[in-house]
Amino acid sequence: MQKGINSKKDLIVVIVLIFILILTVILSIHVIYEVKGFSMHTYSLNAIVVEVNEDTIYVMEKEGEVDYPNLYKVYFGEKGNTEFKQGQEVRIYHKQKYMSGLSYYTIYKDKVKKIEIIKEKSEIEIPNSVLSYYYSSTHKGIKIRT
């Protein structure tokens, strides 16, 4: 009995199997990167600044539910930053799929590519439900610059 590829049919089967193997490896790498937060895509988030801290800002998503919008804690890594103020409309470019925190999503500083101020004062008012969250006992003593 001879070993090896003897016909076109055998050659086609081998090529198809190699193609399936390569495709499986590529898809596996893509899924691993997405699940671990190493996104290959750049996302943008239009938001309104709710709270400013030394190296983080809390923002609410501009689009979405009016009374209970999605909230995000964004690390920008520049301590003492005075550029951001409550009520500003910003666009955040980042490379992270959203990972849920306890009551908000978090975007880590190594994933933030750029934060752009769109308007100094948004026409959208921050809802009382959002403000009461930030003035609750879990955030007591944190000052919001206006």
N, C-alpha and C positions, 0 to 999 in steps of 0.2 A: 504494500500500500504506500503510495506516494504522499509525502507531506508537503504543504505549501498551498498557494492559491492556484487552482487549476482552471478556473473558468471566470467569465465576466460576472456571473452571479455571485461567486465567492468574493470577488473584488468589490462589488457594490455593497455587499453585506458588511465587509470590513470598513469601508469608507463611511457608511451610515453609522456604524458603532463608534468609530472615532469621533465623528461629528457630534453624536449624542453625548459622549464623554466630555468633550470640550465645552459644549453648551451647558452641561450640568455643573462643571467647575465654575464657569463664568457666572451663572445664576446663583450658585452657592456663595461666591465672594460678594456679589451684590447684596444678597439678603443679609449676610453677616455685617457688612458695613452699615446698612440701614438700621438693623436691630440695635447695634452698638452705638448708634448716634453719629457714626462717621459718614454723614451724608455726602454724596457726590454732587448734590444740588444746592443751589443758593435759594433760600426762601426769603420772602419779605413779609413784614407785619406792619400794618398801619395801625397806630395806637395813640392813645392820649396818656400823658404822664400823670400819674396819680400821686406818687410819692418819690422823693429823691433822697438817697443816702450817699455815703462816701464813695462806694464803688458799685452801687446797684440802683436801678430805678424800678419801681413797680408801675406797670402800665395796664390799661384796659384796651381790649381790642376795639377798634373803631367800628368795624362791621360786626353784626351779630345782634344778640338779644339786648334790648334797651335797658331793662331793669337789672339784669344779672349777666353782664358781658364776661367773656373769658378774661382772666387776669394773668399777668406774666411778671415774673421777677427776672430782670435782665441784668446780668453782671457785665459791666463795661471795663472794669479794671483800672480806671484812672482815679485814684484816691483824691478826695478833695475837689472833685469836679463841680464847678458852679454853673456849667452851661445849661443844665436841664432844670426846668421849673414846672410846678404843677399846672396842668391845663394846656401845656404845649402839645401840638400834634407832631408826632415823629413817625419816621419809617425806619424799621430795624431790619437790616440785611444780616442773615445768619445762615449757618450750615448745620442746623440741628433740628431733627424732628422733635416735636414737643414731647417732653417727658413730664408726666404729671407729678406735682408736689402734693402736699396735703390739701391746699385750697387754691392753688394756682399752678401754672406751668412755669418751668425754669428754663432760661436760655443761658448757658455758661459762657464765660468771657472768652474762652479759646474758640468758641463757635460764632461769636459776634464779629461780623466783618466791618460793619459801619452802622452808625446811628445818625440819621439825618433829621434835622428839625425842619418840618414842613411849614408850620405856622406857629407864631409865638403864642397865639390864643385860639384854641379851637372853638367852633360854634357849638360843638356838642358839650353839654354840661355833664359833669361826672355825677352819676346817680347817687342818691342817698344810701342805697344798699352797698355801694362800693366804698363810699366815705366812712360809713359806720363800721365796715370791716377794718379799715385802717386805724380808726380811733378806738377799736375794741381793746380789751385788756391784753391781747397778745401783741399789740403794737404800741402799748402805752409808753409815752416818753419819747417816741420818735417824732421829730419835727418835720413838717412838710414846708418847703420853701415856696412862697408864692410870689 
